[in-house]
Amino acid sequence: MPRGPREAKGLLLSSIRSRDPTIVLEPKALYRTAVEEVPEGDFEIPLGVADVVREGSDITLVGWGAQVHVLSAAAEKAEAELGVDCEVIDLRTLLPWDRATVEASAQKTGRLIVSHEAPVTAGLGAEIVAHVADRCFLRMESPPLRVCGYDTPFPLVHECYYVPDELRVIEAIKKSIQF
């Protein structure tokens, strides 16, 4: 799931050319808000390869799509206000997802927060947290956390209350650091 126009083009071209079936999800909110340069030439972004958007040493924040912008803003605020150096990872693709990059980062920082817009129950964040807990347990300084949507239907007019925002991510960062 792309976080912006450049990612959308590269992932879409990779998906079209893939020998495997692919589904491309595009966050509608990015149609109105994303602004960045997109190369005119042909290029692909490999499927299943995450992007470390921001290097950090204290905590790993994992997301995809529009949520990467929320995580990046929270990382900036956490550094300025709390002195916490956050690593932000954009998964880019949900299946396959880049286990190696997430594992390496979680082992480096000892902390993990996964954030996505879907409900907390049965979301991909649960799979990522379970995988990291299984593979990195002895290196973790605190339990992996999820910052997700609520387990309830919501009307579109209340989306701003439902979708995880910077403040909810900051609260999760504080909880993890203070564990």
C-alpha positions as CSV (number, residue, x, y, z in Angstrom):
1,M,0.0,0.0,0.0
2,P,1.8,3.2,-1.1
3,R,2.4,6.2,1.1
4,G,2.6,8.6,-1.8
5,P,2.5,9.1,-5.6
6,R,6.1,7.9,-6.2
7,E,5.5,4.7,-4.2
8,A,2.2,4.2,-6.0
9,K,3.7,4.3,-9.4
10,G,6.6,2.0,-8.6
11,L,4.5,-0.6,-6.7
12,L,1.8,-0.5,-9.4
13,L,4.4,-1.2,-12.2
14,S,5.9,-4.0,-10.1
15,S,2.4,-5.5,-9.5
16,I,1.5,-5.3,-13.2
17,R,4.7,-7.1,-14.2
18,S,4.5,-9.7,-11.4
19,R,4.0,-13.3,-12.4
20,D,1.9,-13.7,-9.2
21,P,-1.6,-12.3,-8.7
22,T,-1.5,-9.0,-6.9
23,I,-4.0,-6.6,-5.4
24,V,-3.1,-2.9,-5.2
25,L,-4.7,-0.9,-2.4
26,E,-4.6,2.9,-2.6
27,P,-5.4,5.1,0.3
28,K,-8.1,7.6,-1.0
29,A,-6.9,10.3,1.4
30,L,-3.6,10.5,-0.4
31,Y,-5.3,11.5,-3.6
32,R,-6.0,14.9,-2.0
33,T,-3.0,15.3,0.3
34,A,0.1,13.7,-1.2
35,V,2.5,16.0,-3.1
36,E,5.8,14.8,-4.3
37,E,7.9,14.5,-7.5
38,V,7.3,11.3,-9.5
39,P,9.9,10.2,-12.0
40,E,8.6,10.2,-15.6
41,G,10.6,7.1,-16.6
42,D,9.9,3.5,-16.0
43,F,10.8,2.2,-12.5
44,E,9.7,-0.5,-10.2
45,I,9.7,-0.8,-6.4
46,P,10.3,-4.5,-5.5
47,L,7.4,-6.2,-3.8
48,G,8.0,-7.5,-0.3
49,V,10.8,-5.0,0.4
50,A,10.2,-2.5,3.2
51,D,11.6,1.1,3.3
52,V,13.3,2.5,6.3
53,V,11.9,6.0,6.1
54,R,13.7,7.3,9.2
55,E,16.7,5.7,11.0
56,G,16.5,5.5,14.8
57,S,17.8,3.7,17.8
58,D,15.2,3.7,20.6
59,I,12.0,2.3,19.2
60,T,10.7,0.9,15.9
61,L,7.5,2.3,14.3
62,V,6.0,0.1,11.5
63,G,3.1,1.2,9.2
64,W,2.0,1.4,5.6
65,G,0.1,3.7,3.4
66,A,-1.1,7.0,4.8
67,Q,-0.2,5.8,8.3
68,V,3.5,6.2,7.5
69,H,3.0,10.0,7.5
70,V,1.4,9.8,11.0
71,L,4.3,7.7,12.3
72,S,6.9,10.1,10.8
73,A,5.2,13.1,12.4
74,A,5.0,11.2,15.8
75,A,8.7,10.3,15.4
76,E,9.6,14.0,15.0
77,K,7.5,15.0,18.0
78,A,8.9,12.2,20.1
79,E,12.4,13.2,19.4
80,A,11.7,16.9,20.1
81,E,9.6,16.4,23.2
82,L,10.8,13.1,24.7
83,G,14.3,12.7,23.4
84,V,13.3,9.4,21.8
85,D,14.9,8.4,18.5
86,C,12.4,6.5,16.5
87,E,13.0,4.3,13.5
88,V,10.1,4.4,11.0
89,I,9.5,1.6,8.6
90,D,7.1,1.6,5.6
91,L,6.2,-2.0,4.9
92,R,5.0,-1.0,1.3
93,T,3.5,-4.4,0.7
94,L,1.3,-6.4,3.1
95,L,1.8,-9.9,1.7
96,P,4.6,-10.6,1.4
97,W,5.8,-8.3,4.1
98,D,9.5,-7.7,4.9
99,R,10.1,-9.8,8.0
100,A,13.9,-9.4,7.9
101,T,13.8,-5.6,8.0
102,V,11.2,-5.5,10.8
103,E,13.1,-8.1,12.8
104,A,16.5,-6.4,12.4
105,S,15.0,-3.1,13.5
106,A,13.1,-4.6,16.5
107,Q,16.3,-6.3,17.6
108,K,18.3,-3.1,17.2
109,T,15.8,-0.9,19.2
110,G,14.3,-3.5,21.5
111,R,10.8,-1.9,21.1
112,L,8.1,-2.1,18.4
113,I,4.9,-0.3,17.7
114,V,2.8,-1.3,14.7
115,S,0.1,1.2,13.5
116,H,-2.6,0.7,10.9
117,E,-6.1,2.1,10.2
118,A,-7.9,-1.3,10.3
119,P,-9.5,-2.6,13.6
120,V,-7.2,-3.9,16.2
121,T,-8.8,-7.3,16.2
122,A,-7.6,-9.6,13.3
123,G,-5.5,-6.8,11.7
124,L,-2.1,-7.4,10.1
125,G,-0.5,-5.6,13.1
126,A,-1.4,-8.7,15.2
127,E,0.6,-10.9,12.8
128,I,3.6,-8.6,12.8
129,V,3.6,-8.3,16.6
130,A,3.2,-12.1,17.0
131,H,6.1,-12.7,14.5
132,V,8.4,-10.2,16.3
133,A,7.5,-11.6,19.7
134,D,8.3,-15.1,18.5
135,R,11.6,-14.2,16.7
136,C,12.9,-11.3,18.9
137,F,11.5,-12.0,22.4
138,L,14.9,-12.1,24.2
139,R,16.0,-8.8,22.6
140,M,12.8,-6.9,23.5
141,E,12.8,-4.2,26.2
142,S,9.0,-3.9,26.2
143,P,6.1,-5.8,24.8
144,P,5.3,-4.9,21.1
145,L,2.3,-2.6,20.9
146,R,-0.4,-1.9,18.3
147,V,-2.0,1.5,17.6
148,C,-5.0,0.7,15.4
149,G,-8.6,1.5,14.6
150,Y,-11.2,0.6,17.1
151,D,-13.3,-2.6,17.0
152,T,-16.4,-0.8,16.0
153,P,-18.2,0.3,12.8
154,F,-17.9,4.0,12.2
155,P,-19.5,6.5,9.9
156,L,-17.2,8.4,7.5
157,V,-17.9,11.7,9.3
158,H,-16.2,10.3,12.4
159,E,-13.2,8.9,10.6
160,C,-10.9,11.5,12.3
161,Y,-11.8,9.9,15.7
162,Y,-11.3,6.4,14.4
163,V,-8.0,6.4,12.5
164,P,-4.9,6.4,14.7
165,D,-3.4,9.9,14.9
166,E,-0.1,11.3,16.0
167,L,-1.2,11.7,19.6
168,R,-2.2,8.0,20.0
169,V,1.2,7.0,18.6
170,I,3.0,9.4,21.0
171,E,1.1,7.8,23.9
172,A,2.1,4.3,22.8
173,I,5.7,5.5,22.5
174,K,5.6,6.8,26.1
175,K,4.0,3.5,27.3
176,S,6.7,1.5,25.6
177,I,9.6,3.6,26.8
178,Q,8.3,3.7,30.4
179,F,7.8,-0.1,30.6
